[in-house]
Amino acid sequence: METRNPSPPPGFDSTVEEDDHIGNSAYSKRWLYSLILQVLTKLSQIGEIFDDIDEELDSLLEDDLCKLWDITSDQSLLEPLRQFQLVPVFTECIHKSKNHRLIEISLGILANISLDDEQCGVISEDPTFMANALGLLSTDDTRILIELFRLLRSVLASRPHRQVWLDAVHFAPEFIERVNFILVSSTNAHLLMSTINALETILRIDDSIGELWCNTNLLGSLQDAQHQMWWVSSMLLSKSIVGFMAMR
């Protein structure tokens, strides 16, 4: 008896499954719509059913969000992702959530998709989000700060949309105060480099901000950061040498 796969049902379109993929990725549009729905459902419950500040992010949701974070790092997928309107979803996470991990991931996703000028324009048209994002400088969460500075560098890379961010930074005196504080007090080399890179980007683009900020306080802060990074690098090198010697 001849065996073969059954014929597809009447009206079956073999291109449907292919069309369900996000660009050339292995992820489906249905998966992403489901993820967006989960995030929006969680946000709708904040303040009504629970306060998420101390709640651990569900591990399955966190894993899917990290997958989306990875997807958005592929610039070839930014155009296909436009249809999902991710900007309002994740700016709303910044507006409503107090969960540090969700805020970090949301900033990371927004930093990635803001490299698409069209999406950067959507982000930059929301002054409330800009104020809330810059307000995150007051956090002591290192990972949030790293993603925040990465977001700043991403939006400043867009010539059509950078000016509104420069204006927001210019007229926020607490910005440089907080930057100085991070430079003199942080012991995290990655955060120090992220801070310095964002600062360098701002000063390179806008001379007027440089005239306002460049003083002995900032110079001293940068020197402190440099010493700290040198110390961290020296410690890592010493540990590597000790480890190598122990293997001999």
Buried (B, 14 or more C-beta within 10 A) or exposed (E): EEEEEEEEEEEEEEEEEEEEBBBEBEBBBEBBEEBBEBBBEBBEEBEEEEEBEEBEBEEEBBEBBBBBBBBBBBEEBBEBBBEBEBBBBBBBBBBBBEBBBBBBBBBBBBBBBBBBEBBBBBBBEBEEBBEBBBBBBEBEBBBBBBBBBBBBBBBBBBEEBBBBBBEBBBEBEEBBEBBBBBBBEBEBBBBBBBBBBBBEBBBEBBEEBBEEBEEEBBEEBBEBBEEBBEEBEEEEEEEEEEEEEEEE
